[in-house]
Amino acid sequence: MKEIFKDVYHVGDSGCSVFLVDTHSEDGLVLIDCGMSLEMIKKISKLNLNPKNIKHCILTHFHIDHTGACFDLKKFNKQVKFYAHDLDADPIEESGHDEKTAASWYGIDYKPVKLEKRFKGDLEVLRFGYYEFLCVHTPGHTPGSISILIEIENTRILFGQDIHGPFYESFGSDLEDYQKSMQKLIDLKADILCEGHFGVIKPASEVERYIRNYMESNRP
């Protein structure tokens, strides 16, 4: 667990990397994805933050390594609200999508949660405390994949989960959509990239290089 930038933390890895933003307001703490283990989230207290103050969780897509702990988080903290894109929402709110969510890969059952909001279209802006969370529709890995951009002290921080893929028909992957989505991310000119499985990439030149490398290796 470590601070990446002012108010932005990497709180651990459980299936995926989970990131947190402290809004310093009544909106509390905002998670980017949830991972697969609530134990990791409970360790937020080591950062002198209270996990009971998690009030929002933005889910980048429906895969269980990003959503598996949502049900337990809701039991632990009833006030938390979940958000995802409409095109990935059904497998988050319903059981029975084990192949699509990759739950079958792990041999576990996904327990669904209700979403506070389903994003529609190319861009949704959530305002929590001091910060705006730009939720950008970036399909390719899954139909409803999103990436999230926030700006803190003139530094643009991008949560671009699963830029690397993988891409499978069972996920609804689309490599042509993926190419367009990655160009969207490059155009955002992020200074820091928080990726879902491969850590934190910076500065801006390295962020662009990282994305372009995967674009090149995942052409249709």
NUSETOR-670720 format. One record per residue: residue number from 1; residue in one letter; x, y, z negated of N, C-alpha, C in turn. Coordinates in nm, 2 decimals, m for minus. Atoms other than C-alpha are relative to their C-alpha. Layout:
REM residues N
<NUM,"A",<X,Y,Z>,<X,Y,Z>,<X,Y,Z>>
...
REM end
This chain:
REM residues 220
<1,"M",<0.08,m0.12,0.00>,<0.00,0.00,0.00>,<0.09,0.12,0.00>>
<2,"K",<m0.08,m0.12,m0.01>,<0.14,0.34,0.10>,<m0.08,0.11,0.06>>
<3,"E",<0.06,m0.12,m0.06>,<0.05,0.69,0.19>,<0.07,0.02,0.14>>
<4,"I",<m0.05,m0.03,m0.14>,<0.09,0.75,0.57>,<0.02,0.14,0.02>>
<5,"F",<0.00,m0.15,m0.01>,<0.01,1.12,0.56>,<m0.09,0.05,m0.11>>
<6,"K",<0.09,m0.06,0.11>,<m0.17,1.36,0.33>,<m0.14,m0.06,0.01>>
<7,"D",<0.14,0.06,0.01>,<m0.49,1.18,0.22>,<m0.03,m0.12,0.08>>
<8,"V",<0.02,0.12,m0.09>,<m0.44,0.88,0.46>,<0.09,m0.11,m0.06>>
<9,"Y",<m0.07,0.11,0.06>,<m0.34,0.55,0.32>,<m0.02,m0.13,0.08>>
<10,"H",<0.01,0.14,m0.04>,<m0.26,0.20,0.44>,<m0.02,m0.08,m0.13>>
<11,"V",<0.03,0.06,0.12>,<m0.43,m0.01,0.17>,<0.03,m0.15,0.00>>
<12,"G",<m0.03,0.14,0.00>,<m0.32,m0.35,0.28>,<m0.04,m0.07,0.13>>
<13,"D",<0.03,0.09,m0.11>,<m0.36,m0.64,0.53>,<m0.07,m0.12,m0.05>>
<14,"S",<0.07,0.13,0.02>,<m0.62,m0.91,0.51>,<m0.08,m0.03,0.12>>
<15,"G",<0.06,0.02,m0.13>,<m0.70,m1.03,0.86>,<0.04,0.12,0.09>>
<16,"C",<m0.05,m0.12,m0.07>,<m0.64,m0.67,0.98>,<0.06,0.10,m0.10>>
<17,"S",<m0.04,m0.11,0.08>,<m0.48,m0.36,0.85>,<m0.12,0.09,m0.04>>
<18,"V",<0.11,m0.09,0.05>,<m0.72,m0.15,0.64>,<0.05,0.13,m0.04>>
<19,"F",<m0.05,m0.13,0.03>,<m0.68,0.22,0.62>,<m0.11,0.08,m0.08>>
<20,"L",<0.09,m0.08,0.09>,<m0.84,0.48,0.38>,<0.03,0.15,0.01>>
<21,"V",<m0.01,m0.14,0.00>,<m0.90,0.85,0.39>,<m0.07,0.06,m0.13>>
<22,"D",<0.06,m0.06,0.12>,<m0.96,1.05,0.07>,<m0.05,0.14,0.04>>
<23,"T",<0.06,m0.12,m0.05>,<m1.20,1.33,0.15>,<0.00,0.11,m0.11>>
<24,"H",<m0.01,m0.09,0.11>,<m1.16,1.50,m0.19>,<m0.14,0.08,m0.01>>
<25,"S",<0.14,m0.06,0.00>,<m1.54,1.56,m0.20>,<m0.10,m0.10,m0.05>>
<26,"E",<0.11,0.10,0.04>,<m1.87,1.40,m0.30>,<m0.01,m0.11,0.10>>
<27,"D",<0.00,0.11,m0.09>,<m1.82,1.19,0.01>,<0.10,m0.11,m0.03>>
<28,"G",<m0.09,0.11,0.05>,<m1.55,1.00,m0.17>,<0.11,m0.05,0.09>>
<29,"L",<m0.10,0.06,m0.08>,<m1.32,0.76,0.00>,<m0.07,m0.07,0.13>>
<30,"V",<0.04,0.05,m0.12>,<m1.36,0.65,0.36>,<0.09,m0.11,0.05>>
<31,"L",<m0.08,0.10,m0.05>,<m1.24,0.31,0.48>,<m0.01,m0.01,0.15>>
<32,"I",<0.00,0.04,m0.14>,<m1.14,0.23,0.84>,<0.01,m0.15,0.00>>
<33,"D",<0.01,0.15,0.00>,<m1.24,m0.14,0.87>,<0.01,m0.05,m0.15>>
<34,"C",<0.02,0.05,0.14>,<m1.28,m0.37,0.57>,<0.09,m0.13,m0.02>>
<35,"G",<m0.08,0.12,0.02>,<m1.06,m0.68,0.63>,<m0.08,m0.11,m0.04>>
<36,"M",<0.07,0.13,0.03>,<m1.15,m1.02,0.50>,<0.00,m0.03,m0.15>>
<37,"S",<m0.01,0.03,0.14>,<m1.07,m1.00,0.13>,<m0.03,0.13,m0.08>>
<38,"L",<0.03,m0.11,0.09>,<m1.22,m0.77,m0.13>,<0.11,0.02,m0.10>>
<39,"E",<m0.11,m0.02,0.10>,<m0.92,m0.83,m0.36>,<0.09,0.11,0.05>>
<40,"M",<m0.09,m0.11,m0.05>,<m0.71,m0.61,m0.13>,<m0.06,0.13,m0.03>>
<41,"I",<0.06,m0.13,0.02>,<m0.96,m0.33,m0.16>,<0.00,0.04,m0.14>>
<42,"K",<0.00,m0.03,0.14>,<m0.98,m0.35,m0.53>,<0.14,0.05,m0.05>>
<43,"K",<m0.14,m0.05,0.04>,<m0.60,m0.28,m0.54>,<0.02,0.14,0.03>>
<44,"I",<0.00,m0.14,m0.03>,<m0.68,0.07,m0.42>,<0.04,0.08,m0.13>>
<45,"S",<m0.03,m0.07,0.12>,<m0.65,0.16,m0.79>,<0.14,0.02,m0.03>>
<46,"K",<m0.14,m0.02,0.01>,<m0.28,0.12,m0.76>,<0.05,0.14,0.06>>
<47,"L",<m0.03,m0.13,m0.07>,<m0.29,0.44,m0.55>,<m0.06,0.12,m0.09>>
<48,"N",<0.07,m0.10,0.09>,<m0.46,0.62,m0.85>,<m0.13,0.05,0.06>>
<49,"L",<0.13,m0.02,m0.06>,<m0.79,0.60,m0.65>,<m0.09,m0.10,m0.05>>
<50,"N",<0.10,0.09,0.06>,<m1.11,0.44,m0.77>,<m0.07,m0.07,0.11>>
<51,"P",<0.07,0.07,m0.10>,<m1.24,0.17,m0.54>,<m0.15,0.01,m0.01>>
<52,"K",<0.14,m0.03,0.02>,<m1.59,0.24,m0.68>,<m0.04,0.13,0.07>>
<53,"N",<0.03,m0.12,m0.07>,<m1.56,0.57,m0.50>,<0.00,m0.01,0.15>>
<54,"I",<0.02,0.03,m0.15>,<m1.56,0.41,m0.15>,<m0.14,0.02,0.03>>
<55,"K",<0.14,m0.03,m0.03>,<m1.87,0.56,0.00>,<m0.03,m0.02,0.15>>
<56,"H",<0.02,0.02,m0.14>,<m1.82,0.50,0.37>,<0.10,m0.09,0.06>>
<57,"C",<m0.09,0.09,m0.06>,<m1.67,0.23,0.59>,<m0.03,0.00,0.15>>
<58,"I",<0.02,0.00,m0.15>,<m1.63,0.28,0.97>,<0.06,m0.12,0.06>>
<59,"L",<m0.05,0.13,m0.05>,<m1.60,m0.05,1.15>,<0.03,0.02,0.15>>
<60,"T",<m0.04,m0.03,m0.13>,<m1.40,m0.04,1.47>,<m0.06,m0.10,0.10>>
<61,"H",<0.07,0.10,m0.08>,<m1.56,m0.36,1.61>,<m0.05,m0.11,m0.08>>
<62,"F",<0.07,0.10,0.08>,<m1.74,m0.67,1.52>,<0.08,m0.12,m0.04>>
<63,"H",<m0.08,0.12,0.03>,<m1.46,m0.92,1.47>,<0.01,m0.02,m0.16>>
<64,"I",<0.01,0.03,0.14>,<m1.46,m1.09,1.13>,<0.12,0.04,m0.08>>
<65,"D",<m0.12,m0.05,0.07>,<m1.10,m1.00,1.05>,<m0.01,0.15,m0.04>>
<66,"H",<0.02,m0.14,0.03>,<m1.23,m0.64,1.04>,<m0.12,0.02,m0.09>>
<67,"T",<0.13,m0.02,0.06>,<m1.57,m0.70,0.89>,<m0.03,m0.10,m0.11>>
<68,"G",<0.03,0.12,0.09>,<m1.55,m1.02,0.67>,<m0.03,0.04,m0.14>>
<69,"A",<0.02,m0.04,0.14>,<m1.53,m0.84,0.34>,<m0.11,0.10,m0.03>>
<70,"C",<0.11,m0.10,0.02>,<m1.82,m0.60,0.40>,<m0.11,m0.04,m0.09>>
<71,"F",<0.11,0.05,0.09>,<m2.08,m0.81,0.23>,<0.04,0.01,m0.15>>
<72,"D",<m0.05,m0.01,0.13>,<m1.87,m0.84,m0.08>,<0.03,0.14,m0.05>>
<73,"L",<m0.02,m0.14,0.04>,<m1.78,m0.47,m0.08>,<m0.14,0.06,m0.03>>
<74,"K",<0.13,m0.05,0.03>,<m2.15,m0.39,m0.07>,<m0.05,m0.05,m0.14>>
<75,"K",<0.04,0.06,0.13>,<m2.21,m0.62,m0.37>,<0.08,0.07,m0.11>>
<76,"F",<m0.09,m0.06,0.09>,<m1.91,m0.46,m0.55>,<m0.04,0.15,m0.02>>
<77,"N",<0.02,m0.15,0.00>,<m2.02,m0.10,m0.46>,<m0.12,0.03,0.08>>
<78,"K",<0.12,m0.01,m0.08>,<m2.38,m0.06,m0.36>,<m0.02,0.13,0.08>>
<79,"Q",<0.02,m0.13,m0.07>,<m2.34,0.30,m0.25>,<0.07,0.01,0.14>>
<80,"V",<m0.07,m0.01,m0.12>,<m2.11,0.22,0.04>,<m0.09,m0.01,0.12>>
<81,"K",<0.08,0.00,m0.12>,<m2.25,0.29,0.39>,<0.10,m0.04,0.11>>
<82,"F",<m0.08,0.06,m0.11>,<m2.13,0.11,0.71>,<m0.04,0.06,0.13>>
<83,"Y",<0.02,m0.06,m0.13>,<m2.10,0.25,1.06>,<0.07,m0.08,0.11>>
<84,"A",<m0.07,0.07,m0.11>,<m2.03,0.09,1.40>,<m0.08,0.04,0.13>>
<85,"H",<0.06,m0.03,m0.13>,<m2.11,0.13,1.77>,<m0.11,m0.09,0.03>>
<86,"D",<0.12,0.08,m0.03>,<m2.45,0.01,1.89>,<0.03,m0.13,0.08>>
<87,"L",<m0.03,0.11,m0.08>,<m2.29,m0.23,2.14>,<0.07,m0.12,m0.08>>
<88,"D",<m0.06,0.10,0.08>,<m2.11,m0.42,1.86>,<m0.09,m0.02,m0.13>>
<89,"A",<0.07,0.00,0.13>,<m2.38,m0.37,1.59>,<m0.08,m0.13,m0.03>>
<90,"D",<0.08,0.12,0.03>,<m2.60,m0.68,1.63>,<0.08,m0.11,m0.07>>
<91,"P",<m0.08,0.10,0.07>,<m2.32,m0.93,1.53>,<0.04,0.04,m0.14>>
<92,"I",<m0.03,m0.05,0.13>,<m2.25,m0.71,1.23>,<m0.12,m0.01,m0.09>>
<93,"E",<0.12,0.00,0.08>,<m2.61,m0.69,1.11>,<m0.07,m0.14,0.00>>
<94,"E",<0.07,0.13,m0.01>,<m2.70,m1.05,1.20>,<0.10,m0.12,m0.01>>
<95,"S",<m0.08,0.12,0.00>,<m2.56,m1.40,1.14>,<m0.03,m0.07,0.13>>
<96,"G",<0.02,0.08,m0.12>,<m2.53,m1.66,1.42>,<0.08,0.05,0.12>>
<97,"H",<m0.09,m0.05,m0.11>,<m2.26,m1.48,1.63>,<0.14,m0.05,m0.02>>
<98,"D",<m0.13,0.04,0.05>,<m1.97,m1.69,1.51>,<0.10,m0.01,0.11>>
<99,"E",<m0.10,0.00,m0.11>,<m1.81,m1.73,1.85>,<0.04,0.14,0.04>>
<100,"K",<m0.02,m0.13,m0.04>,<m1.84,m1.37,1.94>,<0.09,0.08,m0.11>>
<101,"T",<m0.07,m0.07,0.11>,<m1.71,m1.25,1.60>,<0.13,m0.06,m0.04>>
<102,"A",<m0.12,0.08,0.03>,<m1.43,m1.51,1.59>,<m0.01,m0.06,m0.13>>
<103,"A",<0.02,0.07,0.13>,<m1.57,m1.64,1.26>,<0.03,m0.15,0.02>>
<104,"S",<m0.02,0.14,m0.02>,<m1.55,m1.99,1.42>,<0.15,m0.03,0.01>>
<105,"W",<m0.15,0.02,0.00>,<m1.17,m1.94,1.46>,<0.05,m0.02,m0.14>>
<106,"Y",<m0.04,0.01,0.14>,<m1.14,m1.91,1.08>,<m0.07,m0.11,m0.07>>
<107,"G",<0.07,0.10,0.07>,<m1.39,m2.18,1.00>,<m0.08,0.05,m0.11>>
<108,"I",<0.08,m0.05,0.11>,<m1.60,m1.95,0.79>,<m0.13,0.06,0.06>>
<109,"D",<0.13,m0.06,m0.04>,<m1.95,m1.80,0.80>,<0.00,0.15,m0.04>>
<110,"Y",<0.01,m0.14,0.02>,<m2.00,m1.43,0.84>,<m0.13,0.03,m0.07>>
<111,"K",<0.12,m0.05,0.08>,<m2.24,m1.26,0.59>,<m0.03,0.14,0.05>>
<112,"P",<0.03,m0.13,m0.07>,<m2.42,m0.97,0.77>,<m0.02,0.11,m0.11>>
<113,"V",<0.03,m0.12,0.08>,<m2.46,m0.62,0.63>,<m0.08,0.10,0.09>>
<114,"K",<0.08,m0.10,m0.07>,<m2.69,m0.34,0.73>,<0.08,0.13,0.03>>
<115,"L",<m0.07,m0.12,m0.04>,<m2.55,m0.04,0.92>,<m0.08,0.12,m0.04>>
<116,"E",<0.06,m0.13,0.02>,<m2.62,0.31,0.81>,<m0.03,0.07,0.13>>
<117,"K",<0.02,m0.07,m0.13>,<m2.58,0.43,1.17>,<0.07,m0.08,0.11>>
<118,"R",<m0.05,0.06,m0.12>,<m2.53,0.28,1.51>,<0.04,0.11,0.10>>
<119,"F",<m0.04,m0.11,m0.09>,<m2.32,0.51,1.73>,<m0.04,m0.04,0.14>>
<120,"K",<0.04,0.02,m0.14>,<m2.44,0.55,2.09>,<0.07,0.10,0.08>>
<121,"G",<m0.07,m0.09,m0.08>,<m2.26,0.70,2.38>,<0.15,0.00,m0.02>>
<122,"D",<m0.15,0.00,m0.01>,<m1.89,0.80,2.42>,<0.06,0.06,m0.13>>
<123,"L",<m0.06,m0.07,0.11>,<m1.84,1.01,2.11>,<m0.11,0.03,m0.11>>
<124,"E",<0.08,m0.03,0.11>,<m1.99,1.04,1.76>,<0.10,0.07,m0.10>>
<125,"V",<m0.08,m0.07,0.10>,<m1.86,1.29,1.50>,<m0.07,m0.02,m0.14>>
<126,"L",<0.04,0.01,0.14>,<m1.89,1.21,1.13>,<0.07,0.10,m0.08>>
<127,"R",<m0.06,m0.10,0.08>,<m1.82,1.48,0.88>,<m0.01,m0.04,m0.15>>
<128,"F",<m0.01,0.04,0.14>,<m1.71,1.37,0.54>,<0.10,0.09,m0.07>>
<129,"G",<m0.09,m0.09,0.07>,<m1.57,1.63,0.30>,<0.06,0.10,0.09>>
<130,"Y",<m0.08,m0.09,m0.07>,<m1.29,1.83,0.45>,<0.02,m0.04,0.15>>
<131,"Y",<m0.04,0.06,m0.12>,<m1.26,1.61,0.75>,<m0.11,m0.04,0.10>>
<132,"E",<0.09,0.05,m0.11>,<m1.42,1.53,1.09>,<0.06,m0.13,0.05>>
<133,"F",<m0.05,0.13,m0.05>,<m1.39,1.17,1.20>,<m0.06,m0.01,0.14>>
<134,"L",<0.04,0.01,m0.13>,<m1.41,1.16,1.58>,<0.00,m0.15,0.04>>
<135,"C",<0.01,0.14,m0.03>,<m1.54,0.81,1.67>,<m0.02,m0.01,0.15>>
<136,"V",<m0.01,0.00,m0.14>,<m1.45,0.75,2.03>,<m0.03,m0.14,0.05>>
<137,"H",<0.04,0.13,m0.06>,<m1.61,0.46,2.23>,<0.12,m0.04,0.09>>
<138,"T",<m0.12,0.04,m0.08>,<m1.31,0.26,2.36>,<m0.02,m0.15,0.03>>
<139,"P",<0.03,0.14,m0.04>,<m1.46,m0.07,2.51>,<0.12,m0.06,0.07>>
<140,"G",<m0.10,0.08,m0.07>,<m1.24,m0.34,2.64>,<0.03,m0.13,m0.08>>
<141,"H",<m0.02,0.12,0.09>,<m1.14,m0.57,2.35>,<m0.14,m0.06,m0.03>>
<142,"T",<0.15,0.04,0.01>,<m1.52,m0.58,2.27>,<m0.08,0.11,0.06>>
<143,"P",<0.08,m0.10,m0.07>,<m1.81,m0.39,2.43>,<m0.01,0.13,m0.09>>
<144,"G",<0.02,m0.12,0.08>,<m1.85,m0.16,2.13>,<0.12,0.04,m0.09>>
<145,"S",<m0.12,m0.04,0.07>,<m1.49,m0.11,2.02>,<0.00,0.16,m0.01>>
<146,"I",<m0.02,m0.14,0.01>,<m1.43,0.24,1.88>,<0.14,0.03,m0.06>>
<147,"S",<m0.12,m0.05,0.07>,<m1.12,0.44,1.78>,<m0.03,0.13,m0.06>>
<148,"I",<0.04,m0.11,0.08>,<m1.12,0.71,1.53>,<0.12,0.10,m0.01>>
<149,"L",<m0.10,m0.10,0.01>,<m0.93,1.04,1.53>,<m0.04,0.10,m0.11>>
<150,"I",<0.02,m0.12,0.10>,<m0.89,1.29,1.24>,<0.12,0.09,0.02>>
<151,"E",<m0.11,m0.10,0.00>,<m0.67,1.60,1.22>,<0.01,0.06,m0.14>>
<152,"I",<m0.03,m0.04,0.13>,<m0.50,1.69,0.90>,<0.13,0.09,0.01>>
<153,"E",<m0.12,m0.09,m0.01>,<m0.26,1.99,0.88>,<0.06,0.00,0.14>>
<154,"N",<m0.04,0.00,m0.14>,<m0.24,2.01,1.26>,<0.07,m0.13,0.05>>
<155,"T",<m0.05,0.14,m0.03>,<m0.14,1.64,1.27>,<m0.12,m0.08,0.04>>
<156,"R",<0.11,0.09,m0.05>,<m0.36,1.41,1.48>,<0.03,m0.14,m0.03>>
<157,"I",<m0.02,0.14,0.05>,<m0.40,1.07,1.33>,<m0.11,m0.09,0.07>>
<158,"L",<0.09,0.09,m0.07>,<m0.55,0.79,1.54>,<0.00,m0.13,m0.06>>
<159,"F",<0.02,0.14,0.04>,<m0.70,0.47,1.41>,<m0.04,m0.08,0.12>>
<160,"G",<0.02,0.07,m0.12>,<m0.67,0.26,1.72>,<0.01,m0.15,m0.01>>
<161,"Q",<m0.02,0.14,0.03>,<m0.74,m0.09,1.61>,<0.00,m0.09,0.12>>
<162,"D",<0.00,0.11,m0.10>,<m0.66,m0.39,1.83>,<0.03,0.05,0.14>>
<163,"I",<m0.05,m0.05,m0.13>,<m0.50,m0.19,2.11>,<0.06,m0.11,0.08>>
<164,"H",<m0.07,0.11,m0.06>,<m0.31,m0.51,2.19>,<m0.09,m0.10,0.06>>
<165,"G",<0.09,0.11,m0.04>,<m0.62,m0.72,2.25>,<m0.02,m0.09,m0.12>>
<166,"P",<0.00,0.07,m0.13>,<m0.67,m1.01,2.28>,<m0.13,0.02,0.08>>
<167,"F",<0.12,m0.02,m0.09>,<m0.93,m1.04,2.56>,<m0.05,m0.14,0.04>>
<168,"Y",<0.06,0.13,m0.03>,<m1.17,m1.33,2.59>,<m0.15,0.03,0.05>>
<169,"E",<0.14,m0.01,m0.05>,<m1.50,m1.38,2.77>,<m0.10,m0.01,m0.11>>
<170,"S",<0.09,0.02,0.12>,<m1.66,m1.49,2.44>,<m0.02,0.13,m0.08>>
<171,"F",<0.00,m0.13,0.07>,<m1.58,m1.14,2.30>,<m0.08,0.11,0.08>>
<172,"G",<0.05,m0.10,m0.09>,<m1.73,m0.96,2.60>,<0.10,0.10,0.04>>
<173,"S",<m0.11,m0.08,m0.04>,<m1.39,m0.83,2.69>,<m0.01,0.05,0.14>>
<174,"D",<0.00,m0.05,m0.14>,<m1.34,m0.62,3.00>,<0.12,0.08,0.02>>
<175,"L",<m0.13,m0.07,m0.01>,<m1.00,m0.52,3.12>,<0.00,0.13,0.08>>
<176,"E",<0.02,m0.13,m0.06>,<m1.12,m0.25,3.35>,<m0.04,0.11,m0.10>>
<177,"D",<0.04,m0.09,0.11>,<m1.30,m0.08,3.06>,<0.12,0.03,m0.09>>
<178,"Y",<m0.11,m0.01,0.09>,<m0.99,m0.14,2.85>,<0.10,0.11,0.06>>
<179,"Q",<m0.09,m0.10,m0.06>,<m0.77,0.06,3.10>,<m0.05,0.14,m0.02>>
<180,"K",<0.06,m0.13,0.02>,<m1.01,0.35,3.09>,<0.01,0.05,m0.14>>
<181,"S",<0.00,m0.03,0.14>,<m1.03,0.34,2.71>,<0.14,0.04,m0.05>>
<182,"M",<m0.14,m0.03,0.04>,<m0.65,0.34,2.67>,<0.04,0.14,0.05>>
<183,"Q",<m0.03,m0.13,m0.05>,<m0.62,0.64,2.89>,<m0.07,0.11,m0.08>>
<184,"K",<0.07,m0.10,0.09>,<m0.88,0.82,2.67>,<0.09,0.02,m0.13>>
<185,"L",<m0.08,m0.01,0.12>,<m0.65,0.74,2.37>,<0.13,0.08,0.03>>
<186,"I",<m0.12,m0.08,m0.04>,<m0.34,0.88,2.55>,<m0.04,0.15,0.01>>
<187,"D",<0.04,m0.14,m0.01>,<m0.53,1.20,2.63>,<m0.03,0.07,m0.13>>
<188,"L",<0.02,m0.06,0.14>,<m0.60,1.25,2.26>,<0.13,0.06,m0.06>>
<189,"K",<m0.13,m0.05,0.04>,<m0.23,1.31,2.22>,<0.02,m0.01,m0.16>>
<190,"A",<m0.02,0.02,0.14>,<m0.21,1.16,1.87>,<0.14,0.01,m0.04>>
<191,"D",<m0.13,0.00,0.06>,<0.09,1.22,1.65>,<0.04,m0.13,m0.07>>
<192,"I",<m0.02,0.13,0.07>,<0.04,0.90,1.45>,<m0.11,m0.09,0.04>>
<193,"L",<0.09,0.10,m0.03>,<m0.12,0.58,1.55>,<0.00,m0.11,m0.11>>
<194,"C",<0.01,0.11,0.10>,<m0.25,0.34,1.28>,<m0.07,m0.11,0.08>>
<195,"E",<0.06,0.11,m0.08>,<m0.30,0.01,1.47>,<m0.04,m0.11,m0.09>>
<196,"G",<0.07,0.10,0.09>,<m0.51,m0.28,1.34>,<0.08,m0.11,m0.04>>
<197,"H",<m0.08,0.12,0.04>,<m0.24,m0.54,1.32>,<0.15,0.02,0.01>>
<198,"F",<m0.14,m0.02,m0.02>,<0.10,m0.39,1.41>,<0.05,0.13,m0.06>>
<199,"G",<m0.06,m0.10,0.08>,<0.15,m0.11,1.17>,<m0.03,0.14,0.05>>
<200,"V",<0.01,m0.15,m0.02>,<0.20,0.27,1.20>,<0.11,0.04,0.10>>
<201,"I",<m0.09,m0.04,m0.11>,<0.35,0.41,1.52>,<0.01,0.16,0.00>>
<202,"K",<m0.02,m0.15,m0.01>,<0.50,0.77,1.54>,<0.14,0.02,0.05>>
<203,"P",<0.09,m0.12,m0.02>,<0.58,1.03,1.67>,<m0.08,m0.02,0.13>>
<204,"A",<0.10,0.00,m0.11>,<0.35,1.12,1.96>,<0.06,m0.07,0.12>>
<205,"S",<m0.06,0.07,m0.12>,<0.60,1.00,2.23>,<0.00,m0.15,m0.02>>
<206,"E",<0.01,0.14,0.02>,<0.61,0.66,2.07>,<m0.14,m0.06,0.00>>
<207,"V",<0.14,0.04,m0.01>,<0.23,0.64,2.04>,<m0.03,m0.02,0.14>>
<208,"E",<0.03,0.02,m0.14>,<0.20,0.70,2.41>,<0.07,m0.12,0.06>>
<209,"R",<m0.07,0.11,m0.05>,<0.47,0.45,2.49>,<m0.06,m0.13,m0.04>>
<210,"Y",<0.06,0.12,0.06>,<0.31,0.19,2.27>,<m0.13,m0.04,0.08>>
<211,"I",<0.12,0.02,m0.07>,<m0.03,0.23,2.44>,<0.02,m0.04,0.15>>
<212,"R",<m0.03,0.02,m0.15>,<0.11,0.24,2.80>,<0.06,m0.14,0.01>>
<213,"N",<m0.06,0.14,m0.01>,<0.31,m0.09,2.73>,<m0.11,m0.10,0.01>>
<214,"Y",<0.11,0.10,0.00>,<m0.02,m0.27,2.65>,<m0.09,0.02,0.12>>
<215,"M",<0.08,m0.02,m0.13>,<m0.20,m0.11,2.95>,<0.07,m0.08,0.11>>
<216,"E",<m0.07,0.06,m0.11>,<0.07,m0.24,3.18>,<m0.01,m0.16,m0.01>>
<217,"S",<0.01,0.15,0.02>,<0.06,m0.60,3.03>,<m0.14,m0.05,0.01>>
<218,"N",<0.14,0.04,0.00>,<m0.32,m0.61,3.04>,<m0.08,0.06,0.11>>
<219,"R",<0.07,m0.05,m0.12>,<m0.41,m0.50,3.39>,<m0.09,m0.11,0.05>>
<220,"P",<0.09,0.10,m0.05>,<m0.71,m0.66,3.55>,<0.06,m0.09,0.11>>
REM end
